Amino acid sequence: MSSQVDQDAAVGGHYRRDEVARAAGVKVRNLRYYQERGLLPPPRREGRIAWYSEDHLTRLRLINDLLGRGYTVNGIAELLAAWEQGGGLSQLLGLEREMTRDWEQEDSVVMSRAELRELFGPTASPEDTRRAAELGYVTIDGDLVTHRSRRLLEATVTLVRAGVPLAEVLDAGDFVQTQAAAVADRFVALFSTHVIGTDGLEQLSATRLQHITEAVSALRPLAGEVVATEFARAMARRVDAEVAGLLRTESPGT
C-alpha cells in the first residue's frame, strides 16, 4: 500500500529516491547503478535532495520489465540508445505510461485496530483480518490498518451490517479477484496479439508505437464498461430468477 507521501509525490510528478524506487519495484541502490550505465538520466537536484520525475519512473519500469524478460544491462543500454537514435523512445515511454496509469483510482482508508473492530462489530475475528491482508485488501503496521479502497470497505461494511458474515464476504472477494484476473488476462491477451503484434515493443517503429498508444487511450475505458455492463445484465437475470422463485414459493396453494 502506498503511503500518503507516495500519493502526493505521484500527483506532483516528483519522487524522492526511495519513493521512485518503491513505485518502480527496484532497489534504491540500483538507481545510481543505472545512471552510471547510462540507462537512467540524472535526477533534478534541490540542495541535497534528488527529485525524480514521472519519466524516470516510467523508464525504471521499462528497465525492470526488460530485465525480467532476460535482457542484460548492456543489452538494455544498447536498446535504449537505438530507440533514442530512431526517435522512438519518447513514444515507447509514452505508451508505457498510458498502459499502466490510472487503472486503480481508489482512496485508501487508514484506521486503528480499535476503529476497525468498531466498524465490523464483535463478529469480526483476527482470522478475518489476516485473510483480508492475504487478499491484499488491508495492510497492517502496528496498530494502524490501511484498507486500499474506500469503496470496497464501504461495500463490505454494508454487507456485514445486512447480516452477511465477514468470512463469507471475504470468500466472495477471493472469488471475484480470481474471476477479475481471468478477465484481465483475456483482455490483455487480445490487445497484445491483435494490436501490439508478435514482434514485441522493441521491434516497433515510432509511428507504430504512437498508433498503439492512441489505441490504448481509446480502449482503456471500454474494458471497464464491458465488464460492468455484462455484470449488470447477469445480475438482472439472476435477481429476476430469484424473485420469481420466491413468488412461486410463497404463492397460495403451494
C-alpha positions as CSV (number, residue, x, y, z in Angstrom):
1,M,0.0,0.0,0.0
2,S,1.5,3.4,-1.0
3,S,1.9,5.9,1.8
4,Q,0.3,9.4,1.6
5,V,3.8,10.7,0.8
6,D,3.9,8.4,-2.3
7,Q,0.5,9.6,-3.4
8,D,1.4,13.3,-3.1
9,A,4.6,12.7,-5.0
10,A,2.8,10.9,-7.8
11,V,0.3,13.6,-8.1
12,G,3.0,16.3,-8.4
13,G,5.2,14.1,-10.6
14,H,8.1,14.3,-8.3
15,Y,9.6,11.5,-6.2
16,R,12.4,11.2,-3.8
17,R,14.9,8.4,-4.3
18,D,13.2,5.9,-2.0
19,E,9.8,6.8,-3.3
20,V,10.6,6.3,-7.0
21,A,12.4,3.1,-6.3
22,R,9.4,1.7,-4.3
23,A,7.0,2.8,-7.0
24,A,9.1,1.1,-9.7
25,G,9.7,-2.0,-7.7
26,V,13.5,-1.7,-7.8
27,K,16.2,-1.4,-5.1
28,V,17.3,2.1,-4.2
29,R,21.0,1.2,-4.8
30,N,20.1,0.3,-8.4
31,L,19.2,3.9,-9.3
32,R,22.9,5.1,-9.1
33,Y,24.0,2.0,-11.0
34,Y,21.5,2.6,-13.8
35,Q,22.6,6.2,-14.0
36,E,26.3,5.2,-14.2
37,R,25.4,2.7,-17.0
38,G,23.5,5.3,-19.0
39,L,20.1,3.7,-18.6
40,L,18.7,6.5,-16.4
41,P,19.1,10.3,-16.7
42,P,20.3,12.0,-13.5
43,P,17.6,13.4,-11.2
44,R,16.9,17.1,-10.7
45,R,18.6,18.4,-7.5
46,E,17.5,20.9,-5.0
47,G,20.3,21.2,-2.5
48,R,20.9,17.7,-1.2
49,I,17.5,16.4,-2.3
50,A,17.3,14.4,-5.6
51,W,14.0,14.6,-7.4
52,Y,12.9,12.0,-9.9
53,S,10.1,12.6,-12.4
54,E,7.3,10.5,-14.0
55,D,9.7,9.9,-16.9
56,H,12.3,8.4,-14.5
57,L,9.6,6.2,-13.0
58,T,8.4,5.1,-16.5
59,R,11.9,4.3,-17.6
60,L,12.7,2.4,-14.4
61,R,9.6,0.2,-15.0
62,L,10.7,-0.4,-18.6
63,I,14.2,-1.4,-17.4
64,N,12.7,-3.7,-14.8
65,D,10.4,-5.3,-17.5
66,L,13.3,-5.8,-19.9
67,L,15.5,-7.4,-17.1
68,G,12.6,-9.7,-16.3
69,R,12.5,-10.8,-20.0
70,G,16.1,-11.8,-20.0
71,Y,17.9,-8.7,-21.3
72,T,21.2,-7.8,-19.8
73,V,22.0,-4.3,-18.6
74,N,24.4,-3.8,-21.5
75,G,21.6,-5.1,-23.9
76,I,19.1,-2.7,-22.4
77,A,21.5,0.2,-22.8
78,E,22.0,-0.6,-26.4
79,L,18.3,-1.0,-26.9
80,L,17.5,2.4,-25.3
81,A,20.3,4.0,-27.4
82,A,18.8,2.5,-30.6
83,W,15.3,3.7,-29.7
84,E,16.7,7.2,-28.9
85,Q,18.5,7.4,-32.2
86,G,15.5,6.2,-34.1
87,G,13.2,8.7,-32.4
88,G,11.0,6.0,-30.9
89,L,12.0,6.2,-27.2
90,S,9.6,9.0,-26.3
91,Q,6.7,7.1,-27.9
92,L,7.7,3.9,-26.1
93,L,7.8,5.7,-22.7
94,G,4.5,7.4,-23.5
95,L,3.0,4.0,-24.3
96,E,4.2,2.5,-21.1
97,R,2.8,5.4,-19.1
98,E,-0.5,5.1,-21.0
99,M,-0.7,1.4,-20.4
100,T,0.0,1.5,-16.7
101,R,-1.6,4.7,-15.4
102,D,-4.9,5.2,-13.7
103,W,-6.2,1.6,-13.7
104,E,-6.7,1.9,-10.0
105,Q,-8.3,5.1,-8.8
106,E,-9.0,4.3,-5.2
107,D,-8.9,6.3,-2.0
108,S,-7.2,4.3,0.8
109,V,-8.6,4.5,4.4
110,V,-6.3,4.4,7.5
111,M,-7.7,3.5,10.8
112,S,-6.7,2.0,14.1
113,R,-7.4,-1.6,15.0
114,A,-10.0,-0.4,17.5
115,E,-11.7,1.6,14.8
116,L,-11.7,-1.5,12.6
117,R,-13.3,-3.6,15.3
118,E,-15.9,-0.9,15.8
119,L,-16.8,-0.9,12.1
120,F,-17.4,-4.6,11.9
121,G,-18.6,-5.4,15.5
122,P,-18.0,-8.5,17.6
123,T,-18.5,-10.9,14.7
124,A,-15.2,-10.0,13.1
125,S,-12.2,-12.1,14.1
126,P,-8.4,-11.9,13.9
127,E,-8.6,-14.6,11.3
128,D,-10.8,-12.3,9.2
129,T,-8.2,-9.5,9.4
130,R,-5.4,-12.0,8.5
131,R,-7.5,-13.2,5.5
132,A,-8.1,-9.6,4.4
133,A,-4.4,-9.0,4.5
134,E,-3.7,-12.1,2.4
135,L,-6.2,-11.0,-0.2
136,G,-4.5,-7.6,-0.4
137,Y,-7.4,-5.5,1.0
138,V,-5.6,-4.3,4.1
139,T,-2.0,-3.8,5.3
140,I,-1.2,-3.7,9.0
141,D,1.5,-1.6,10.6
142,G,1.5,-2.0,14.3
143,D,-1.9,-0.6,15.5
144,L,-2.7,1.0,12.1
145,V,-4.7,-0.7,9.4
146,T,-4.8,0.6,5.9
147,H,-7.6,-0.5,3.6
148,R,-6.7,0.0,-0.1
149,S,-10.2,1.0,-1.3
150,R,-12.8,3.2,0.4
151,R,-15.5,1.9,-1.9
152,L,-14.7,-1.8,-1.2
153,L,-14.6,-1.0,2.5
154,E,-18.0,0.6,2.4
155,A,-19.4,-2.3,0.4
156,T,-18.0,-4.8,2.9
157,V,-19.4,-2.8,5.9
158,T,-22.9,-2.6,4.2
159,L,-22.9,-6.4,3.6
160,V,-21.8,-7.2,7.1
161,R,-24.4,-4.9,8.7
162,A,-27.1,-6.5,6.5
163,G,-26.2,-9.9,8.1
164,V,-23.6,-11.4,5.8
165,P,-20.7,-12.9,7.8
166,L,-17.4,-11.2,7.1
167,A,-15.8,-14.5,6.4
168,E,-18.2,-15.1,3.6
169,V,-17.7,-11.6,2.2
170,L,-14.0,-12.4,2.1
171,D,-14.7,-15.7,0.3
172,A,-16.7,-13.7,-2.3
173,G,-13.9,-11.3,-2.6
174,D,-11.4,-14.1,-3.2
175,F,-13.7,-15.5,-5.9
176,V,-14.2,-12.0,-7.6
177,Q,-10.4,-11.5,-7.6
178,T,-9.9,-14.8,-9.4
179,Q,-12.5,-14.0,-12.0
180,A,-11.3,-10.5,-12.5
181,A,-7.8,-11.8,-13.1
182,A,-9.1,-14.2,-15.7
183,V,-11.0,-11.4,-17.5
184,A,-7.9,-9.1,-17.3
185,D,-5.8,-11.9,-18.8
186,R,-8.2,-12.3,-21.7
187,F,-8.3,-8.5,-22.5
188,V,-4.5,-8.2,-22.3
189,A,-4.0,-11.3,-24.5
190,L,-6.4,-9.9,-27.1
191,F,-4.7,-6.5,-27.1
192,S,-1.2,-8.0,-27.1
193,T,-1.9,-10.4,-30.0
194,H,-4.0,-8.2,-32.3
195,V,-2.9,-4.6,-31.5
196,I,0.8,-4.9,-30.5
197,G,1.5,-8.0,-32.5
198,T,4.0,-10.8,-32.0
199,D,7.2,-8.8,-32.7
200,G,7.3,-7.2,-29.3
201,L,7.5,-3.5,-28.4
202,E,11.3,-3.3,-29.1
203,Q,10.7,-4.1,-32.8
204,L,8.1,-1.4,-33.4
205,S,8.7,1.9,-35.2
206,A,7.9,5.2,-33.6
207,T,4.9,5.6,-35.8
208,R,3.5,2.2,-34.8
209,L,4.2,3.0,-31.1
210,Q,2.2,6.2,-31.4
211,H,-0.7,4.3,-33.0
212,I,-0.7,1.7,-30.2
213,T,-0.6,4.5,-27.6
214,E,-3.7,6.1,-29.1
215,A,-5.4,2.7,-29.2
216,V,-4.6,2.1,-25.5
217,S,-6.1,5.5,-24.7
218,A,-9.2,4.8,-26.6
219,L,-9.7,1.3,-25.3
220,R,-8.9,2.0,-21.6
221,P,-12.4,3.0,-20.6
222,L,-14.1,0.3,-22.7
223,A,-12.7,-2.6,-20.8
224,G,-14.3,-1.5,-17.5
225,E,-17.5,-0.6,-19.3
226,V,-17.8,-4.0,-20.9
227,V,-17.3,-5.8,-17.6
228,A,-19.7,-3.5,-15.8
229,T,-22.4,-3.9,-18.5
230,E,-22.1,-7.7,-18.6
231,F,-22.2,-7.9,-14.8
232,A,-25.3,-5.7,-14.7
233,R,-27.0,-7.9,-17.3
234,A,-26.1,-11.1,-15.4
235,M,-27.3,-9.6,-12.1
236,A,-30.6,-8.5,-13.6
237,R,-31.2,-12.1,-14.9
238,R,-30.2,-13.7,-11.7
239,V,-32.2,-11.4,-9.5
240,D,-35.3,-11.8,-11.7
241,A,-35.0,-15.6,-11.4
242,E,-34.6,-15.4,-7.7
243,V,-37.6,-13.1,-7.2
244,A,-39.7,-15.4,-9.5
245,G,-38.7,-18.4,-7.4
246,L,-39.6,-16.6,-4.2
247,L,-43.0,-15.7,-5.6
248,R,-43.7,-19.2,-6.6
249,T,-42.7,-20.5,-3.2
250,E,-44.9,-18.0,-1.4
251,S,-48.0,-18.2,-3.7
252,P,-51.2,-19.7,-2.3
253,G,-51.7,-23.4,-2.6
254,T,-48.0,-24.3,-2.8
